[in-house]
Each structure stands twice: as structure tokens, then as C-alpha cells.
Amino acid sequence: MLMLRYWPRFVSACRRRYGHTFTLRIAGMGTLVYLDDPADIKQVFAGDPAIYHAGEANSMLSGLLGPASVLVVDDEVHRDRRRLMLEPFHRDAVARQTKVMAEIAAANIADWPVGTAFPVAPKMSQITLEVIMRLVIGASDPARLAALREVLPRLLNLSAFELLAIGTPSLQQRLPWRGVRRRIEEADRLLYAEIADCRADPDLAVRTDALAMLVRAADQAGRSMTDAELRDQLMTLLVAGHDTTATGLAWALERLSRHPAALAKAVRAAETGDDEYLDAVAKETLRSRPVVFDVGRILTQPVEIAGHLLPAGVMVAPGVGLVHSDDRIYPDADRFDPDRMIGATLSPTTWLPFGGGARRCLGATFAMAEMRVVLREVLQRVELATTSERGERQRVKHVILTPEQGARITVTGRRTPHTRVGHENTAATT
């Protein structure tokens, strides 16, 4: 119950009490061993994926994502599927999408209220969902886009009670959870229709959306994905790439509104095209307010880690939030300071908001570019009020950590954005 309600605070308290490596035994999940030493985390991330099973650790998501999702498979199946999915998220492919990201953000920002405090997290969610639907799925039919806008948020914002039917799919046949099944079926109907249209599109060869690239892709044996496999990857990209990026953006605005000096620098960066500082804001936000607090790997055989021999079946959990809040790694770690990220060489075991190793998030470059583009549009188009109120607490929502009050901000006025031609040529790298 403490994990469900106070995940980051509870785990951080355990570290203070028990040390840098400690064990939790959690009903329904089993035995977790938390790690926060970069050397131990490197061992996990660089270890044999056949021994460190991430797909098995994510198996509770298969009821929503599907059995073919790149998140829930392991070994050769994961390797081959990940290879097929790399092209849409290559740096050059992402760079071609940033103009549309900016247009989507600008249209949403135009409707923000002026002079009234409002939670910006739902606005960020609208933006990132539209980006996913248009740039990843490639949806263009107005009626289907409208249907997707309606059904996907209802599917991606399930209550804790409804989530039981995701971890235990057989519950979807029972009356209290049949609504979850109906939402999944409606989303499936729309996604399969998009897949069919994509396959039949005479311009498939020149389409740049992720779905088209996945339809065209083939593995080393020449095998392409089936409709069911494509559906599972689309659902994965929706779930993993929508709420997470939206939450990161909401946290960025929450942090900037409480740090006037950083906000002033970010506004200047947006006006002058200083992408380095906007990237630094995004990186420092993901450090100080990680969207996901840990990542898991289930051991398939006994392994010695941190001086302990751990048996097969244990889940080792590199603690993203534990590492990011360690004063030994980030001096005065509680302080929000984007300047610490300027020119910094970030180690994959000390800055790990996207996980690491062979399971590092496929969409990391896409997410960083989207955060930079959306932040630029916000800061160029509206004036944000600063506040001396205490920062919002982290609230556990499914497997992510969102601002407790939805990241409430106040827009005090509107700006006229500077026109800079040809600036957005490269995507952010991490």
C-alpha cells in the first residue's frame, strides 16, 4: 500500500534506513532488489539480456499492450522486433517531424486561458497525443482522428480498480471490468483500420510516419510484421510515448514557474534559438522529477550483484529516482539547476530517465526533441507567472509520477513568436 501511494518517498526512506542496496517483498510482484550504485546498474544494463529479462518484468502490461509488444518480449524476439522499430526514431527521421510538432503545440497553446491558474498537464497530454496520432500512427482521416482523440484518453487514464483488468486480463470478461474490454476493442478497431489504410496507401513508400515505416520494415529473414504485431507496437508507442512525455513537459513548466532565473533564461533561449539551454531544462527536469522511478529486470539465473548472490526469479530494480537524487552524483541534488546540464557528459548509469542497455527507450530522441520543441513554443507564445508556492508533490499514476495538482500554472499574457527560418534541422540527442 505504501508503494502504491508513496512510491518515491517510500523507496527513498528505505534507502536511508537500509542502505544503497535493499530488498522489498511486494504482494503481486514478488521480490525486488533496489540498486542505486552506478557500477551495479552498469552490470545490469550491460549484462546478458537472456539473464536480465525486462520483458518478463513488464509482463503485467501485456493485457493492454498485447503479447507481441516490444516491451513485454525478451531474447531474440525482442532483438529482432527492436531492430525493425529503430528507423522511425532515428535522429534524422525525428528532425523531419519537428515542424509538425511545433504546429500542433501552437494550436493548443492558442486556447490557453489568460489570468487564471489552470493545470497544464492535461494540455500537454492533448499535445503529445496529437503528435503520436499524426506523426507515429499517421492518422489523417478526420472522423477517425476524432474517434481516436475520444477513446485513447479513456483507455490511457484507467483507474486503479480498472487497472486490475490489465494485470489480469481474464477479469475483462467479468461485469465490473467489461468496460475496460470495450475500450480496448474500440481502440483496436481504430488501430486496425489505420493499419489497413496504411497497407493500401499507394504512397506508402514515401510516408514518413512510424506506422508506414513499420509496415515497410522486414527482418533479416525477410519477414514483416503481421497486423496483430503492428497493433501491439502502436499500442505500445501510444502508452509509452504519450503520458510519459506529457508528464515530463508538465513537470518542466511546474519547475520553471518556481525558478524565475531559470524561466528567464529559458525564455531568452526560446527567443534566440538556444536549443542547448532548452535541452538542459528538459534534462534537468527528467533528473529532478523522473517520470518513471525505476526499471526492472527479472533474473533467469542466479547472479552476484553488489556483493550478494541473488537467486533466479528476483527482480533487480535500478533506481532511477534514487540515482538522480544522490548528492554524491549531483551536488545539492534537490536544487533545480538546468545550468548543471550545460556541456555535461551524461553517463548512462547516472542519468537514466529512459532506462538503459539493450532496453533503453526507443523513443528517447523523439521525446527529447518533442520536449524542446513544445517548450520553445510555450515560452515564445505566452508569458508565465512565477510563484513562491511549494513545488507540487509527485503523485503515483499507474507506473509514472505526475504532478499532484496537474502542474498548475498561470499565463499572464501572450507573446508574438520570433520567426526563425531553417533553425530546426537537427533533433536532440541524449
C-alpha positions in Angstrom: 0.0 0.0 0.0 2.9 2.4 0.7 4.4 1.6 -2.7 1.0 2.3 -4.4 0.5 5.6 -2.6 4.0 6.9 -1.8 6.3 5.1 -4.2 9.3 7.6 -4.4 9.1 8.7 -0.8 8.8 5.2 0.5 11.7 3.8 -1.6 13.9 6.8 -0.7 13.1 6.2 3.0 14.1 2.6 2.6 17.5 3.7 1.2 18.1 6.0 4.2 17.2 3.2 6.6 18.7 0.1 4.9 21.5 1.4 2.7 22.2 1.6 -1.0 21.0 -2.0 -1.8 17.9 -3.3 -0.2 15.1 -5.8 -0.7 11.3 -5.3 -0.9 8.8 -8.1 -1.0 5.6 -6.9 -2.5 2.4 -8.8 -2.9 1.6 -9.5 -6.5 5.1 -8.5 -7.7 7.4 -10.7 -5.7 10.9 -9.8 -4.5 12.6 -6.6 -5.7 16.2 -5.7 -5.0 16.8 -2.0 -5.5 20.1 -0.7 -6.7 21.5 2.8 -6.8 25.2 2.3 -7.3 26.2 3.2 -10.9 28.6 0.3 -11.0 25.9 -2.2 -10.1 23.5 -0.5 -12.5 26.1 -0.8 -15.3 26.3 -4.5 -14.6 22.6 -4.9 -15.1 22.4 -2.7 -18.2 25.5 -4.3 -19.8 24.5 -7.8 -18.8 23.3 -10.6 -21.0 19.6 -9.8 -21.9 19.0 -13.5 -21.7 19.8 -13.4 -18.0 18.2 -9.9 -17.2 14.7 -10.2 -18.6 13.0 -6.8 -18.9 10.0 -8.1 -20.9 9.2 -10.6 -18.2 9.4 -7.7 -15.7 6.8 -5.8 -17.8 4.5 -8.7 -18.3 1.7 -7.1 -16.3 1.3 -4.7 -19.2 0.6 -7.4 -21.8 -3.2 -7.2 -21.1 -3.2 -3.7 -22.7 -0.1 -3.7 -25.0 -0.5 -7.2 -26.4 1.7 -10.3 -26.3 3.9 -9.1 -29.2 4.7 -5.7 -27.7 8.4 -4.8 -27.8 8.1 -4.0 -24.1 7.0 -7.5 -23.0 9.1 -9.8 -25.1 12.7 -11.0 -24.4 15.7 -12.6 -26.1 15.9 -13.0 -29.9 12.2 -11.9 -30.3 12.9 -8.6 -28.6 16.2 -8.1 -30.5 14.5 -8.6 -33.9 11.5 -6.5 -33.1 13.5 -3.6 -31.7 15.7 -3.6 -34.9 12.5 -3.3 -37.0 11.3 -0.4 -34.9 14.5 1.7 -34.9 14.1 3.6 -38.2 11.2 5.9 -37.2 13.1 7.1 -34.2 16.5 7.8 -35.8 17.7 11.3 -35.3 17.2 12.3 -39.0 13.7 10.9 -39.0 12.8 12.8 -35.9 14.2 16.0 -37.3 11.8 15.8 -40.2 8.9 15.8 -37.7 9.7 18.8 -35.5 7.8 21.3 -37.7 4.5 19.4 -37.3 5.2 19.1 -33.5 5.5 22.9 -33.3 2.3 23.4 -35.3 0.4 21.0 -33.0 1.7 22.8 -29.9 1.0 26.3 -31.2 -2.6 25.4 -32.0 -3.1 24.1 -28.4 -1.4 27.0 -26.7 -3.7 29.4 -28.5 -6.6 28.2 -26.4 -4.9 28.5 -23.0 -6.7 30.8 -20.6 -5.0 34.1 -19.6 -5.0 35.4 -16.0 -6.5 32.2 -14.5 -4.4 29.3 -12.9 -5.0 26.0 -14.6 -3.4 22.5 -14.6 -1.2 22.3 -17.7 -0.7 18.5 -17.6 -4.0 17.9 -19.5 -2.9 20.4 -22.1 0.4 18.6 -22.5 -1.4 15.3 -22.8 -3.5 16.7 -25.6 -0.4 17.9 -27.5 1.6 14.7 -27.1 -1.5 12.5 -28.0 -1.9 14.6 -31.2 1.8 14.2 -32.0 1.5 10.4 -31.6 -1.6 10.1 -33.7 -0.3 12.2 -36.6 3.4 11.5 -36.6 3.6 8.0 -35.3 0.3 6.4 -36.4 -0.1 8.7 -39.4 -3.8 9.2 -38.8 -5.3 11.7 -41.2 -9.0 10.8 -41.6 -10.9 13.5 -39.7 -13.6 11.1 -38.4 -11.0 8.5 -37.2 -8.8 11.2 -35.6 -11.8 12.5 -33.7 -12.7 8.9 -32.6 -9.1 8.3 -31.5 -9.0 11.6 -29.5 -12.0 10.3 -27.6 -11.2 6.7 -27.0 -7.5 6.8 -26.3 -7.5 9.1 -23.3 -10.3 7.0 -21.7 -8.1 3.9 -22.3 -4.9 5.5 -21.1 -6.4 7.0 -17.9 -7.8 3.9 -16.2 -8.5 4.0 -12.5 -6.5 1.7 -10.1 -9.6 -0.6 -10.0 -9.8 -0.8 -13.8 -6.0 -1.5 -14.0 -6.6 -4.8 -12.2 -8.0 -6.0 -15.6 -4.8 -5.1 -17.3 -2.6 -7.1 -15.0 -5.2 -10.0 -15.0 -6.8 -9.9 -18.5 -9.3 -12.7 -17.6 -11.0 -10.1 -15.4 -12.1 -8.3 -18.6 -14.8 -11.0 -19.0 -16.4 -10.1 -15.7 -19.0 -7.4 -15.3 -17.1 -4.8 -13.3 -14.3 -4.7 -15.9 -16.2 -5.2 -19.2 -15.9 -1.5 -19.8 -12.1 -1.9 -20.0 -12.5 -4.6 -22.6 -14.9 -2.4 -24.6 -12.4 0.4 -24.6 -9.6 -1.8 -25.8 -11.8 -3.3 -28.5 -12.8 0.2 -29.7 -9.1 1.3 -29.8 -8.2 -1.9 -31.6 -10.9 -1.3 -34.2 -9.5 2.1 -35.0 -5.9 1.0 -35.0 -6.6 -2.0 -37.3 -8.4 0.4 -39.6 -5.3 2.6 -39.7 -3.1 -0.4 -40.4 -5.4 -1.5 -43.3 -5.4 2.0 -44.8 -1.6 2.2 -44.5 -1.1 -1.1 -46.2 -3.4 0.0 -49.1 -1.9 3.5 -49.4 -0.4 4.0 -52.9 2.0 6.5 -51.3 3.2 4.0 -48.6 6.8 4.1 -50.0 7.2 7.8 -49.3 5.2 8.2 -46.0 7.4 9.2 -43.0 5.1 8.2 -40.1 6.2 5.4 -37.8 3.4 3.1 -38.9 4.4 3.3 -42.5 8.0 2.6 -41.7 6.9 -0.4 -39.6 4.7 -1.8 -42.4 7.7 -1.5 -44.9 10.2 -3.0 -42.5 11.3 -6.6 -42.7 13.7 -8.7 -40.5 16.8 -10.4 -41.7 14.7 -13.3 -43.0 12.5 -11.0 -45.0 9.5 -11.4 -42.6 7.4 -8.3 -42.0 5.1 -7.7 -39.1 1.5 -9.1 -39.1 -1.4 -6.8 -38.4 -1.6 -8.1 -34.8 2.1 -7.4 -34.2 1.7 -3.9 -35.7 -1.3 -3.2 -33.4 0.8 -4.2 -30.4 3.6 -1.9 -31.3 1.2 1.0 -32.0 -0.5 0.5 -28.6 3.0 0.4 -27.0 4.0 3.6 -28.6 0.8 5.3 -27.5 1.1 4.1 -23.9 4.9 4.6 -23.5 5.2 7.7 -25.6 2.1 9.7 -24.7 1.7 10.1 -21.0 5.4 10.0 -20.2 6.4 12.9 -22.5 3.3 14.9 -21.5 4.3 14.4 -17.8 7.9 15.4 -18.4 6.6 18.6 -20.1 4.2 19.4 -17.3 7.0 19.0 -14.7 9.2 21.3 -16.8 6.7 24.1 -16.6 6.0 23.4 -13.0 9.7 23.7 -12.2 10.3 26.8 -14.3 7.3 28.6 -12.7 9.1 28.2 -9.3 12.5 29.2 -10.5 12.4 32.8 -12.0 16.1 32.9 -13.1 15.8 29.6 -15.0 12.5 30.7 -16.5 14.1 34.0 -17.7 17.0 32.1 -19.3 14.6 29.6 -20.9 12.5 32.5 -22.4 15.7 34.0 -23.9 16.7 30.6 -25.2 13.4 30.2 -26.9 13.6 33.6 -28.5 17.2 33.3 -29.7 17.2 29.7 -30.7 19.5 28.5 -27.9 18.5 24.8 -28.1 21.3 23.8 -25.7 19.6 25.6 -22.8 16.1 24.2 -23.6 17.6 20.7 -23.8 19.3 21.4 -20.4 15.9 22.3 -19.0 14.4 19.1 -20.3 17.3 17.0 -19.0 17.3 18.7 -15.5 13.6 18.2 -15.3 13.9 14.5 -16.1 16.6 14.3 -13.5 14.9 16.1 -10.7 11.4 14.8 -11.5 11.9 11.4 -13.2 8.6 10.3 -14.8 9.5 6.6 -14.0 11.2 6.0 -10.7 12.8 2.6 -11.5 13.2 0.0 -14.2 13.1 -3.8 -13.6 14.9 -6.9 -14.8 13.9 -10.4 -13.7 16.9 -12.7 -13.3 16.6 -16.0 -15.2 19.6 -17.5 -13.3 21.5 -16.7 -10.0 23.7 -13.6 -10.3 26.1 -11.9 -7.9 25.3 -8.2 -7.7 26.5 -5.6 -5.1 28.2 -8.4 -3.2 25.1 -10.5 -2.9 24.2 -13.7 -4.7 20.6 -13.2 -5.9 18.5 -16.2 -7.0 16.7 -16.6 -10.2 13.2 -15.1 -10.2 14.3 -12.0 -8.3 13.6 -8.6 -9.9 16.6 -6.2 -9.8 15.5 -2.6 -10.0 18.0 0.1 -10.9 16.5 3.1 -9.0 16.3 6.0 -11.5 15.0 8.3 -8.9 17.5 7.1 -6.3 20.4 7.8 -8.6 19.1 11.2 -9.7 18.7 12.4 -6.1 22.1 11.3 -4.9 24.2 14.3 -3.7 27.4 12.3 -4.4 26.5 12.3 -8.1 24.6 15.6 -8.4 25.7 18.1 -5.7 22.8 19.7 -4.0 20.5 17.3 -5.9 17.3 18.8 -4.6 18.1 22.0 -6.4 16.6 22.5 -9.9 19.5 23.9 -11.9 19.5 23.5 -15.7 23.0 25.0 -15.9 24.4 21.8 -14.4 23.4 20.1 -17.7 25.2 22.6 -20.0 28.1 20.8 -21.5 27.7 17.9 -19.2 28.7 14.4 -20.3 25.9 12.3 -19.0 26.7 8.7 -18.1 24.0 6.1 -19.0 24.2 4.9 -15.4 23.9 8.3 -13.7 21.3 10.0 -15.9 18.8 7.3 -16.9 15.3 8.6 -17.4 14.9 6.3 -20.4 16.3 3.2 -18.9 19.5 1.7 -20.3 21.3 -1.1 -22.1 19.5 -3.1 -24.8 16.2 -2.0 -23.4 16.8 1.8 -23.5 13.6 3.6 -24.6 13.3 3.5 -28.4 11.7 6.9 -28.4 14.3 8.8 -26.3 15.4 11.0 -29.1 11.8 11.6 -30.2 10.8 12.5 -26.6 13.7 14.9 -26.1 13.1 16.7 -29.4 9.3 17.0 -28.6 10.1 18.4 -25.2 12.4 21.0 -26.7 10.0 22.0 -29.4 7.0 22.2 -27.2 8.9 24.2 -24.5 10.0 26.6 -27.2 6.5 27.1 -28.5 5.1 27.7 -25.0 7.8 30.2 -24.0 7.6 32.1 -27.2 3.8 32.4 -27.2 2.9 33.1 -23.6 4.2 34.8 -20.5 4.2 32.6 -17.4 3.8 33.8 -13.9 6.3 32.7 -11.3 5.2 31.6 -7.8 6.8 31.1 -4.4 4.4 28.3 -3.6 5.9 24.9 -2.6 6.6 22.6 -5.6 3.9 20.0 -6.3 4.5 16.6 -4.9 4.9 13.5 -7.1 1.6 11.5 -7.4 1.7 7.9 -8.4 -0.4 7.3 -11.6 -0.1 3.8 -12.8 3.6 3.4 -13.4 4.5 7.1 -13.7 4.9 10.0 -11.4 2.8 13.1 -12.2 2.5 16.5 -10.5 0.0 16.2 -7.7 -2.1 19.2 -8.8 -1.6 18.7 -12.6 1.2 21.3 -12.7 -0.9 24.4 -12.2 0.5 27.5 -14.0 -0.8 31.0 -14.8 -0.5 32.7 -18.2 -0.2 36.5 -17.7 -0.1 37.5 -21.3 0.6 36.4 -24.9 3.7 36.9 -27.0 4.3 37.1 -30.7 6.8 34.3 -31.5 10.0 35.2 -33.3 10.3 33.7 -36.8 13.4 31.8 -37.4 13.7 30.1 -40.8 15.6 26.8 -41.1 16.6 26.6 -37.5 15.0 23.2 -36.6 17.3 21.0 -38.6 18.5 18.5 -36.0 16.8 16.5 -33.3 18.1 16.5 -29.7 20.4 13.7 -28.8 20.9 12.2 -25.4 
